Amino acid sequence: MEDGTSKSPGYCADTAPDQGFDISHWDSREDCETRQILDRVADKWSLLVIALLDERSLRFTELRRAVQGVSQRMLTRTLRHLERDGLVHRTVHPVVPPRVDYSLTPLGASLHSTIKALVDWTETHKGAIAAARDAYDRRAAEEAEIAATTPAP
């Protein structure tokens, strides 16, 4: 094994600390745990569920009503994945009909603070992003117009 190479097959972070951060160490490999976790926690349903559960524990039906556009199947899958990853705790109450509550674990709560920072950044910079989009769209329209009026060689 080469010097600086991890012995763990699922480890995909930078193995040479003096080279700095290199996204290709985790972005291009399907078996990368970091990539798998980022894919899970960054999907839109997970983000919404984590944000909702930060306020209080909720029943499945409350979550389904609050997350507009999610199907029952997708919400079930999302909650199972978040539970498996240790971000959500599922409590089954032995009553008839059965009652199930979902809440964030301490790990999930720590992720929520990171998500909140991302949302705060978005709120702060949404004007600059809107301006950049408008400028891009104008350039693209001008380029398309020039291409349409320029005769082909």
Secondary structure, DSSP 8 states (H G I E B T S, - for coil): --TT--S-TT--S-S-GGG---THHHHS-TT-HHHHHHHHHTSHHHHHHHHHHHHS-EEHHHHHHHSTT--HHHHHHHHHHHHHTTSEEEEEE-SSS-EEEEEE-HHHHHHHHHHHHHHHHHHHHHHHHHHHHHHHHHHHHHHHHHHHHS---
